[in-house]
Each structure stands twice: as C-alpha cells, then as structure tokens.
C-alpha cells in the first residue's frame, strides 16, 4: 500500500461514503463516478451509509498477515449494508458468536501498522448489534 493512495481514500474508508444513482435507486461502495447499470444517463449523488447491515458469510482467520493488528483467530466476513452494497471487513466478535444473518454495525478501529515507528492505519470494522 502506498502512502499517497492510502491518504486519497481516507475520506471514504473512515466515513463509509459511497454514491447513489437516483435513476435506478442503486447504492455503491466504494463510490462510482458513473452508474454501471444506467451508464451516462444515470444521476449519481454522494451518499453516507448508516453503517448497519447483516453478515452474509464469514471465515475464521487463524494466521493473520504480519501488518494486521487483529489477534488470531478472528472473524473476516462479507457484510451487506442495509442500502445494498457488500464489503469485506473484520467482524469484532469471537468465532463462536459469528453467525450468518446476524445484524452488525460499523465501528472505527485500528486495522494495521507499517512498523513500531511507522504509519498506523484505521478504518471500518463491524460489531454485532
């Protein structure tokens, strides 16, 4: 991950900012400049997601990558936001608590760090409602 790319995407990662096509009523995360369904006739507007949804599927990570701050084992899942978009995120619960269909909400948490003296990355994770 390069620093310039990371900083450009902060606004969207920290605030769950996406877009909404008012022509076909579809929501997108991450944001889109053009609606894939309507193409150029689609009217796109910014949208801030409320951050609630359900867990569609998940896996238990036993050996996390070195720069990830989660302690193994941890839950990594696909969340479908109430507005429709799906995203992959860590689910803050024990592996025994995770279940498909459970309601979750977004929280702001530490995701990783470059090194002890390096950059710390924050972003969206989800917790059980």
N, C-alpha and C positions, 0 to 999 in steps of 0.2 A: 504494500500500500504506500503510495507516495504522499507526502505531506500536502502538496497543492490539491490533489484530488480529494483527499480527506477533508480539508477545510472547505472546499466548494460544496460538499454535500452535507455539512453540519446542520444547516437550517432544516433540511428535510428529515434527517435522522433524529434530531432532537425533538422535533415538534410533530412528527407524523403528518407532514404536509404533502399533499398529492394534488390531483386535479379531478374535476368533474366535468363530463360532457353533458351540457344541458340539452343537446339534441336527442341523444339516445339514453340519457339518465344513467350512464356508466361512470363508475369511480375508478381512479387509477392511483396506484402507489407502486413504485416511485412515480413522480409527476410525468406527464406526457405533454408535448407541445401540440401534437395532432392526435385526434381520436383514431385508433386503429379500425374501428367499425365504420365511422362516418367519413373518415378522411378529411378533406379540406372543408366540407360543409358543416362539420361539427363545431360547436361553440364550446371552447374549453375555458373553465374558470378555476382559480385556485380553491382548494378545499382542505380544511384541517380536520382530520379524522378524530372522532371522540375517543378512540383507543380501546374500545370494547369489542369482543368477538368470541369465537369458540375455537377450541383446539380440534383441528381436522385429523391430524395424525402426529405421531411423535416417535422418537427413538431415544435410547439411553446411551449417552457418550461415556465410555469407560476410560479412554485415553485422550484427553484434550490436547490440542496444539499447544506448543510452548508459550506463545504470547497471550493465550486466553486465560483470564483470571478465574474462571469457574473451577471449582473443585470437583473432581470425578467421584462418583458418577453424577452426571447432570442430565436434565431433560432438554432436548432440542426438538422443536415442533413446528408445524405449519399452522398458522393462525389465520382464520378467515375473519376479517373485520366485519362488523355489522353492515357497513356500507358495501361490502363485496370483495375488495382486494384481499389477496392472500400474501403472507410474508413468512419467512423463516426466522425464528427467534428462539432464544433460550427461554424456557418456562421455569420460573422460580418456584419450585416445589420439589418434594422428594420423589424419586422414581415411583414409589408405591402410591403416591397421591395422584399421579397423572392418569387421566382417562380421556378417551376420545369423546368429544362433545362437551367437555367441561367449559364453563364460561371463564374468560380471562379478561384482564385489563392491562393496559400498558403502564410501565413504570420506567423511570430514568435511572440507569445503573452503569457502573464501570464494566466495560467489555474486555479491555486488554491494555497492554502497555508495551512499548518498544524495549525498555530495559529499566533497571532500577533508577537510572538518571534520565531516561528518555520520556517521550510523549505518552500520556495516558489517554485512552480512547473511551468515550462514554457513548451510550446510545439506548435504544429501546429494548426492553425485555418485557415479559408478561408474567403476571401473578394470577393465581386462582381468585375468582370473585367470591 
